């Protein structure tokens, strides 16, 4: 049974090239890793056609996290 990834620091900044077919075969696992910070370069016929990476958090998400962590009084 594969180990579940749950720590963002494990994959932060790591990158890997995969083919479009690799993405089609295992999108769930790949998107889980992207959410944890891994970057995928998607290739088709040897050329990079897309880059998957975690989006930057929005101002609302950052504000919610600051309030959750009680960083502002």
C-alpha positions in Angstrom: 0.0 0.0 0.0 1.5 3.4 -1.0 2.3 5.8 1.7 0.0 8.9 1.8 1.9 12.2 1.4 0.8 14.8 3.9 3.7 17.1 4.5 4.2 20.1 2.2 7.9 20.3 2.9 8.5 16.9 1.3 7.7 18.1 -2.2 8.2 21.9 -2.0 10.2 23.0 -5.1 10.7 19.5 -6.5 9.9 19.2 -10.2 9.5 16.3 -12.6 8.8 15.9 -16.3 5.9 13.5 -17.2 4.1 12.8 -20.4 0.4 13.6 -21.1 -0.3 9.9 -20.9 1.3 9.7 -17.4 -1.1 12.5 -16.4 -4.1 10.7 -17.9 -3.2 7.4 -16.1 -2.8 8.9 -12.6 -4.3 12.4 -12.3 -5.4 12.0 -8.7 -1.9 11.2 -7.4 -0.3 13.9 -9.5 -2.7 16.6 -8.4 -2.3 15.5 -4.8 1.5 16.0 -5.2 1.0 19.4 -6.9 -1.2 20.5 -4.0 1.8 19.7 -1.7 4.2 21.8 -3.7 5.6 19.6 -6.4 5.9 21.0 -9.9 5.2 18.9 -13.0 6.3 19.7 -16.5 3.9 18.0 -18.9 5.4 16.9 -22.2 4.0 15.8 -25.5 6.3 14.3 -28.1 9.3 15.5 -26.1 8.2 19.2 -25.8 6.9 20.8 -22.7 3.2 21.8 -23.3 2.1 22.7 -19.7 3.4 23.2 -16.2 1.4 22.2 -13.2 2.1 24.0 -9.9 0.2 25.0 -6.8 -1.5 28.4 -7.2 -0.5 31.3 -4.9 -2.9 31.7 -2.1 -5.5 34.5 -2.5 -5.7 37.4 -0.1 -8.9 35.9 1.5 -7.1 32.6 2.1 -4.1 34.4 3.6 -6.4 36.4 5.9 -8.3 33.4 7.0 -5.0 31.6 7.9 -3.7 34.6 9.8 -6.9 34.7 11.9 -6.9 30.9 12.4 -3.3 31.1 13.7 -4.2 34.1 15.9 -1.3 36.2 14.4 -3.4 39.4 14.6 -4.9 40.7 17.9 
